[in-house]
Amino acid sequence: MFDGLSDKLSGILDRLTRRGALTASDVDAAAREVRRALLEADVALDVVRGFIEKLKERAVGVEVIKSVTPGQMVVKIVHDQLIETLGATADPIDLNAPAPVPIMMVGLQGSGKTTTSAKIARRLTDTMKRKVLMASLDTRRPAAQEQLAVLGTQVGVDTLPIVAGQTPVQIARRALDAGRLGGYDVVILDTAGRTTLDEAMMIEVAEVKQAATPHEVLLVADALTGQDAVNLARAFDERVGLTGIVLTRVDGDGRGGAALSMRAVTGKPIKLIGVGEKLDALEDFHPSRIADRILGMGDIVSLVEKAAATIDAEKARRTAERMRKGQFDLNDLREQLEQMLKMGGLGGMMSMLPGIARMKNQIAAANIDDTIVKHQIAIIQSMTPKERRTPDLLKASRKKRIAAGSGTKVEEINRLLKMHRQMADMMKQMGSGKRGPLAGLANALGFGGGMPSPADLEKLADRMPGVLGNMPGGAPPGLPGFPGAPPGLPGVPPGIPEVAPAKGDAKPEAGKDAPAAKPPLPGLPGGMPRFTGLPGLGGKMQNFPGFGKKK
């Protein structure tokens, strides 16, 4: 959603960072460009004015003009101002109240209230281990109550039995009584919506609030509605009193202005964002991480958290032990590819990597998508168990059979085998303790050469409690070819060696560490690695290593 705003702001700030020194006129010119970019992103006018005033107030100062790197200082100021506009800290759903805690969902029809209710219920059940009851108060929309019942079955959450003829207030009271008698921790009340704001809807919602006295009143707003979402939030806040906002369709092609405007206009925090149609596609809203994404800095912390949530820890430990012994067959490669799809696929993960936004057009031209990964999984599944364990058996006749069975070409099979061979060689190097892509990380953490063992991972978890502490033994290793990141990101495309430096970047001298121009990312020793290409994914891509024609 933030791609358009990200492109414009990155271009403006890139021009500033190339300057050796900045003057007040440079800052004024940049402020005008930032103002235009925010207005084009559909940010509310009064929010833009406040943003620019604070930006200029902090940027036209002695500490910036006389700074050693004034351009980077202005980037930091824009970054800090974005965080302040979005809300300084993450504000999750508050359940600090006597059980059952009532949560009321409000919003217009079509904004995704019912689906979001099911997503929140699943999140509270799976991650917070709360017993949740859902109740639909929508007596107007046909089959609305049945829809919530179906979603409840899909996520494994109880729903209130449907009784025909009851009013929304009566259903709310019955839901709270059922919550008390059934020992539920949370009761989610899904109220009715309308296509537009009207007095009847507001009166109904106010009556439900008075009867249920909810601890949380969450407005579900469609991020694609732009300025209308801001007016909607203001109207609901005045009549009902909101405690937070949930933005849906953040994965769409909206311009991002709603997120920047709603927090500033209403003063209510954005608590959650919907990033897809699946019932697990709901994320906490972290202002600092969203600001990083807008400015093209990536979101590696969310990537690590997503890995920790989707990895099968026991399976990853077994795979890690095989890698330590230099055993890496095609079954292991298939598991890596499947885990990558679970974590949002190639596009979803690459969007969180720093610097990838600048190569967006090149990546789009190369036609990189999850179809390539699915083809590779299909190729491996078309092999016999013996062929997966021993890839050397694959000669011409076997390759033709596998190509016919998987609907691919022999060339794609050769590319997959080449990628596997490179990864297997790297596993052997790490297993034998030689210098390899992960040796620098192991030495930095005090493990010595080679790949970390399970005991070493315990130490790693202790050193990085904020990122990997939620998993027993830390995030399990399983990411071949991803130097500099914590072991345990099996979802990142296997076989990624290293990204070529962007034009103008200074190359580090041989045998020396690169100059620390930017501070390392929180929780990641040594910061974020650079990548050079995605071998084995095919496609034509000029000036992008790893995607050229086969020599």
C-alpha positions in Angstrom: 0.0 0.0 0.0 2.8 2.4 0.8 4.7 1.8 -2.5 3.8 5.1 -4.1 4.7 7.2 -1.0 7.8 5.1 -0.5 9.0 5.7 -4.1 8.5 9.5 -3.9 10.0 10.0 -0.4 13.0 7.7 -1.2 13.7 9.8 -4.4 13.6 13.1 -2.5 15.8 11.9 0.3 18.3 10.2 -2.0 19.0 13.6 -3.6 19.6 15.1 -0.2 22.0 12.4 0.9 24.2 13.0 -2.2 24.9 16.6 -1.0 28.1 17.3 0.9 26.4 20.2 2.8 22.8 21.4 3.1 21.5 25.0 3.1 18.2 26.3 4.4 17.0 26.5 0.7 17.8 22.8 0.2 15.6 21.9 3.2 12.8 24.2 1.9 12.9 22.6 -1.5 12.9 19.1 0.0 10.0 20.1 2.3 7.9 21.2 -0.7 8.6 17.8 -2.4 7.6 15.9 0.8 4.4 18.0 1.1 3.5 17.2 -2.6 4.3 13.5 -2.0 2.1 13.3 1.1 -0.8 15.1 -0.6 -0.6 12.8 -3.6 -0.7 9.9 -1.1 -4.1 11.2 0.1 -2.9 12.4 3.5 -5.3 14.9 5.2 -4.3 18.5 4.5 -4.1 19.5 8.2 -1.9 16.5 8.9 0.4 17.4 6.1 0.7 21.0 7.3 1.6 19.8 10.8 4.1 17.3 9.5 5.9 19.9 7.3 6.0 22.5 10.0 7.6 20.1 12.5 10.0 18.8 9.8 11.3 22.2 8.9 11.5 23.3 12.5 13.8 20.4 13.3 15.7 20.3 9.9 16.6 24.0 9.6 18.8 23.8 12.6 22.5 24.1 13.3 22.8 20.5 14.2 21.7 19.5 10.6 23.4 22.2 8.6 26.7 21.6 10.3 26.3 17.9 10.6 29.0 15.6 9.1 26.3 13.9 7.0 23.5 16.4 6.8 21.5 14.5 4.2 21.4 11.4 6.4 20.4 13.6 9.3 17.4 14.9 7.4 16.4 11.3 6.5 16.5 10.5 10.2 14.3 13.5 11.0 11.7 12.5 8.3 11.8 8.9 9.7 11.2 10.2 13.3 8.4 12.5 12.2 6.7 9.6 10.3 6.8 7.5 13.5 5.4 10.4 15.6 2.6 10.9 13.0 1.7 7.1 13.0 1.9 6.9 16.8 5.1 6.6 18.8 4.7 3.0 20.0 2.8 -0.1 19.1 -0.5 -0.4 21.0 -1.9 -4.0 21.0 -5.5 -5.0 22.0 -6.0 -4.4 25.7 -7.5 -7.4 27.6 -6.7 -6.0 31.1 -10.3 -6.2 32.4 -12.5 -8.8 34.2 -13.5 -11.7 32.0 -15.3 -12.0 29.8 -13.7 -8.9 28.1 -16.2 -7.4 25.6 -14.7 -6.2 22.3 -17.1 -4.4 19.9 -16.4 -4.1 16.2 -17.8 -1.1 14.3 -17.6 0.2 10.8 -19.3 0.5 7.4 -20.7 -2.5 5.5 -18.0 -4.1 3.3 -15.0 -2.9 5.3 -14.3 -6.4 6.5 -15.8 -6.4 10.1 -16.9 -10.0 10.2 -13.7 -11.4 8.7 -11.6 -9.2 10.9 -13.6 -10.4 14.0 -12.7 -14.0 13.0 -9.0 -13.0 12.5 -8.8 -11.4 15.9 -10.5 -14.4 17.5 -8.0 -16.7 15.9 -5.1 -14.5 17.0 -6.3 -14.3 20.6 -6.8 -18.1 20.7 -3.5 -19.2 19.1 -1.0 -16.6 20.4 -2.6 -15.5 23.7 -4.3 -18.8 24.6 -7.6 -17.0 25.4 -11.0 -18.7 25.2 -13.1 -16.6 22.8 -16.8 -16.4 21.9 -18.0 -14.5 18.8 -21.5 -13.1 18.4 -23.0 -11.4 15.3 -25.3 -8.5 16.0 -26.0 -7.9 12.3 -29.7 -8.6 11.9 -30.0 -6.6 8.6 -27.5 -8.2 6.1 -28.7 -11.5 4.8 -26.8 -14.5 6.2 -24.4 -12.2 8.2 -24.9 -14.3 11.3 -24.4 -17.6 9.4 -21.2 -16.1 7.8 -19.7 -15.6 11.3 -20.7 -19.1 12.3 -18.9 -20.5 9.3 -15.8 -18.4 10.0 -15.9 -19.6 13.6 -15.8 -23.2 12.5 -12.8 -22.5 10.2 -10.8 -20.8 13.0 -11.9 -23.2 15.7 -13.7 -20.5 17.8 -17.2 -20.8 19.4 -20.0 -18.6 18.1 -23.2 -17.6 19.8 -26.2 -19.8 18.6 -28.5 -17.8 16.3 -32.0 -17.0 17.7 -34.3 -15.4 15.1 -36.2 -12.2 16.0 -33.8 -10.8 18.6 -32.6 -7.2 18.5 -28.8 -6.3 18.5 -29.0 -5.2 22.1 -30.7 -8.5 23.2 -28.1 -10.5 21.3 -25.3 -8.5 23.0 -26.7 -9.2 26.5 -27.2 -12.9 25.6 -23.6 -13.1 24.4 -22.2 -11.6 27.6 -24.3 -14.0 29.7 -23.1 -16.9 27.7 -19.5 -15.7 28.1 -19.9 -15.6 31.9 -21.6 -19.0 32.1 -19.2 -20.7 29.6 -16.0 -19.4 31.2 -14.9 -17.4 28.2 -12.1 -14.8 28.4 -13.2 -12.6 25.5 -16.5 -11.9 23.8 -16.3 -10.3 20.3 -19.5 -8.4 19.3 -19.7 -7.9 15.5 -22.1 -5.1 14.9 -24.1 -4.2 11.8 -22.9 -1.7 9.2 -24.4 0.4 6.4 -23.1 1.4 3.0 -22.8 5.0 4.3 -22.9 6.8 7.7 -26.5 7.3 8.8 -28.3 8.2 12.1 -30.0 4.8 12.5 -26.7 2.9 12.5 -25.1 5.3 15.0 -28.1 5.0 17.4 -28.0 1.2 17.2 -24.2 1.1 17.9 -24.6 3.6 20.8 -27.4 1.4 22.3 -25.2 -1.7 22.0 -22.3 0.1 23.6 -24.5 1.2 26.5 -25.8 -2.4 27.1 -22.5 -4.2 26.7 -20.0 -1.6 28.1 -17.2 -2.9 25.8 -13.6 -2.6 27.0 -12.4 -2.1 23.4 -14.3 -0.4 20.6 -12.4 -1.1 17.4 -13.2 0.7 14.1 -12.6 -1.5 11.1 -11.8 0.8 8.2 -10.9 0.0 4.6 -7.4 1.4 3.8 -8.4 2.0 0.2 -11.1 4.6 1.0 -8.5 7.3 1.6 -10.0 10.5 3.1 -13.4 9.0 3.6 -11.8 6.7 6.2 -10.6 9.7 8.2 -14.2 11.2 8.1 -15.6 7.8 9.2 -13.1 7.6 12.1 -14.0 11.1 13.3 -17.8 10.4 13.1 -17.6 7.1 15.0 -15.2 8.6 17.6 -17.6 11.5 18.3 -20.7 9.3 18.6 -19.4 6.0 20.1 -15.9 6.7 21.4 -13.2 4.5 19.8 -10.3 2.9 21.6 -8.5 1.8 18.4 -8.5 1.2 14.7 -8.0 -1.8 12.5 -7.0 -1.1 8.9 -8.0 -3.7 6.3 -6.7 -4.3 2.7 -3.3 -2.9 3.6 -2.0 -5.3 0.9 -4.0 -3.4 -1.7 -2.8 -0.6 -4.0 -4.1 2.2 -1.9 -1.9 5.3 -1.4 -1.2 4.9 2.3 -2.7 8.3 3.3 -5.4 6.8 5.6 -2.8 5.2 7.9 -1.0 8.5 8.3 -4.2 10.6 8.7 -6.4 8.6 11.0 -4.0 8.4 13.9 -3.2 12.1 13.7 -6.9 13.2 13.2 -8.5 11.0 15.9 -5.6 10.5 18.3 -6.7 6.8 18.4 -4.0 4.2 17.8 -4.0 1.8 14.8 -3.8 -1.5 16.6 -3.9 -4.1 13.8 -3.6 -4.2 10.0 -5.1 -6.8 7.6 -2.6 -7.8 5.0 -4.5 -10.5 3.1 -7.7 -12.4 2.7 -6.6 -15.5 4.7 -7.7 -15.8 8.3 -4.1 -15.6 9.6 -3.3 -12.4 7.5 -3.4 -10.0 10.5 -0.4 -8.2 11.9 0.3 -5.8 14.8 0.7 -2.2 13.7 4.3 -1.1 14.6 4.8 2.6 13.7 8.5 2.3 13.5 8.4 -0.7 11.2 5.8 1.0 8.9 8.1 4.1 8.8 11.0 1.8 7.8 9.0 0.3 5.0 7.8 3.7 3.7 11.4 4.9 3.6 12.7 1.7 1.9 14.6 0.5 5.0 12.9 -2.9 5.1 11.4 -4.6 8.1 13.7 -7.4 9.1 12.3 -7.7 12.6 8.8 -8.6 11.3 10.5 -11.1 8.9 12.2 -12.8 11.9 8.9 -12.8 13.9 7.0 -14.3 10.9 9.7 -17.0 10.6 9.4 -17.8 14.3 5.7 -18.1 14.0 5.6 -20.4 11.0 8.6 -22.7 11.5 8.1 -26.2 12.8 10.9 -26.0 15.4 11.4 -29.8 15.7 11.6 -30.3 11.9 14.0 -27.4 11.6 16.3 -28.8 14.3 16.5 -32.1 12.5 17.3 -30.3 9.2 20.0 -28.2 11.0 21.6 -31.4 12.3 21.7 -32.9 8.8 23.2 -29.7 7.5 25.9 -29.8 10.2 26.8 -33.3 8.9 26.9 -32.0 5.3 23.7 -33.9 4.4 21.4 -31.7 2.3 19.2 -33.6 -0.2 16.3 -32.5 -2.3 13.8 -33.4 0.5 15.5 -30.7 2.6 15.3 -28.2 -0.2 11.6 -28.9 -0.7 11.0 -28.2 3.0 12.8 -24.9 2.7 10.7 -23.9 -0.3 7.4 -24.9 1.4 8.4 -22.9 4.5 9.1 -19.8 2.3 5.6 -20.0 0.8 4.1 -20.3 4.4 5.9 -17.0 5.3 4.2 -15.0 2.5 6.1 -16.1 -0.5 9.0 -14.6 -2.4 7.3 -11.2 -2.9 6.1 -10.8 0.7 9.5 -11.6 2.1 11.5 -9.6 -0.3 9.4 -6.5 0.5 10.7 -6.6 4.1 14.4 -6.7 3.1 16.3 -3.4 3.2 17.2 -1.9 -0.2 14.9 -4.2 -2.2 12.4 -1.3 -2.9 15.0 0.3 -5.1 15.2 -2.7 -7.3 11.4 -3.1 -7.5 11.2 -2.3 -11.2 14.1 -4.7 -12.1 12.5 -7.5 -10.0 9.1 -6.9 -11.7 10.8 -7.1 -15.2 12.2 -10.4 -14.2 8.7 -11.9 -13.6 9.7 -13.2 -10.2 6.8 -14.7 -8.3 5.7 -17.6 -6.3 5.0 -19.7 -9.4 8.7 -20.3 -9.8 8.9 -21.7 -6.3 5.8 -23.9 -6.9 7.3 -25.2 -10.1 10.5 -26.2 -8.2 8.4 -28.0 -5.5 6.5 -29.8 -8.3 9.8 -30.9 -9.8 11.0 -32.4 -6.6 7.7 -34.1 -5.9 7.8 -35.8 -9.4 11.0 -37.6 -8.3 11.2 -41.0 -6.7 12.2 -41.1 -3.0 15.6 -42.5 -4.1 16.2 -39.7 -6.6 15.5 -37.1 -3.9 18.0 -38.7 -1.6 20.6 -39.2 -4.3 20.4 -36.4 -7.0 23.4 -37.8 -8.8 21.1 -40.5 -10.2 19.3 -37.9 -12.3 20.5 -38.5 -15.9 18.9 -37.4 -19.2 16.1 -40.1 -19.3 15.1 -39.5 -15.7 15.0 -35.7 -16.2 12.7 -36.1 -19.2 10.3 -38.3 -17.1 10.4 -35.7 -14.2 9.8 -32.8 -16.7 6.8 -34.6 -18.1 5.4 -35.5 -14.7 5.8 -31.9 -13.3 4.8 -30.0 -16.5 8.1 -28.3 -16.7 11.2 -28.4 -18.9 14.5 -30.1 -18.5 16.3 -26.7 -18.3 14.3 -25.9 -15.2 15.3 -29.2 -13.6 19.0 -28.4 -14.4 18.7 -25.0 -12.8 17.1 -26.6 -9.7 19.9 -29.2 -9.4 22.5 -26.5 -9.9 21.0 -24.5 -7.0 20.9 -27.6 -4.8 24.5 -28.5 -5.6 25.7 -25.0 -4.6 23.7 -25.1 -1.4 24.9 -28.7 -0.6 28.6 -27.6 -1.1 28.0 -24.7 1.2 26.5 -27.0 3.9 29.6 -29.2 3.7 31.9 -26.2 4.2 30.0 -25.1 7.2 29.7 -28.6 8.6 33.5 -29.1 8.4 34.1 -25.7 10.2 35.7 -24.1 7.1 35.2 -20.4 6.3 31.8 -20.0 4.9 28.9 -17.5 4.6 27.8 -18.2 8.2 31.3 -18.4 9.7 31.5 -14.7 10.2 28.2 -14.8 12.2 29.4 -17.7 14.2 32.6 -16.0 15.1 30.9 -12.8 16.0 28.6 -14.7 18.4 31.5 -16.6 19.9 30.7 -20.0 18.4 33.9 -20.4 16.4 33.9 -21.6 12.8 31.2 -23.7 11.2 27.5 -23.7 11.6 26.0 -23.2 15.1 24.9 -26.3 17.0 21.6 -26.6 18.9 23.6 -25.8 22.1 24.9 -22.7 20.4 21.4 -21.7 19.4 20.5 -21.6 23.1 23.2 -19.0 23.6 22.0 -17.1 20.5 18.5 -17.0 22.0 19.8 -15.6 25.2 21.7 -12.9 23.4 18.7 -11.9 21.2 15.7 -12.3 23.5 13.7 -9.6 21.9 13.6 -11.4 18.5 14.2 -15.1 19.0 13.3 -15.6 22.7 9.8 -16.8 22.0 11.0 -20.1 20.6 12.6 -22.9 22.5 16.3 -22.8 21.6 15.9 -19.7 19.6 14.8 -19.6 16.0 15.9 -22.9 14.5 18.6 -22.7 11.8 17.4 -23.5 8.3 18.4 -20.7 6.1 21.2 -21.6 3.8 22.9 -18.8 2.0 21.7 -16.0 4.1 24.8 -14.6 5.8 24.5 -12.1 8.6 20.9 -12.9 9.5 19.9 -15.0 12.6 19.8 -18.7 11.8 16.1 -19.7 11.5 14.8 -17.9 8.5 14.1 -20.9 6.3 11.6 -18.9 4.3 14.1 -16.7 2.6 14.8 -18.0 -0.9 17.5 -20.7 -0.6 20.7 -20.1 -2.4 20.8 -16.4 -2.2 24.4 -15.5 -1.9 24.9 -11.7 -1.7 23.4 -8.5 -3.3 25.6 -6.5 -5.5 26.3 -3.0 -4.0 24.1 -0.3 -5.3 25.6 2.1 -7.7 27.8 4.6 -5.8 28.3 2.4 -2.7 31.8 2.1 -1.5 33.2 -1.4 -1.8 35.0 -2.6 1.4 38.7 -3.4 1.1 39.6 -7.0 0.8 39.9 -8.7 4.2 38.3 -5.7 6.0 34.8 -5.2 7.2 32.7 -2.7 5.3 32.5 0.8 6.8 29.6 1.1 9.2 27.7 3.8 7.4 24.5 2.8 8.9 23.9 1.3 12.4 23.1 -2.4 12.5 19.4 -3.3 12.7 18.1 -4.0 16.2 18.6 -7.6 17.3 20.7 -8.5 14.3 24.5 -8.7 14.9 26.3 -7.0 12.0 23.2 -5.6 10.4 21.5 -6.7 7.3 23.4 -8.6 4.5 23.5 -7.6 0.9 22.3 -10.0 -1.8 23.6 -10.7 -5.2 21.0 -12.6 -7.1 18.6 -15.4 -6.8 20.2 -18.4 -8.6 17.8 -21.0 -9.9 14.8 -18.8 -10.2 15.2 -18.2 -14.0 13.8 -15.3 -15.9 15.6 -12.7 -17.9 16.9 -9.7 -16.0 19.5 -7.2 -17.2 22.0 -5.7 -14.8 20.9 -8.0 -12.0 23.3 -10.8 -11.1 21.9 -14.3 -11.2 19.2 -13.5 -13.7 21.1 -13.3 -17.0 21.3 -15.9 -19.7 23.0 -19.1 -19.0 26.5 -19.0 -20.2 
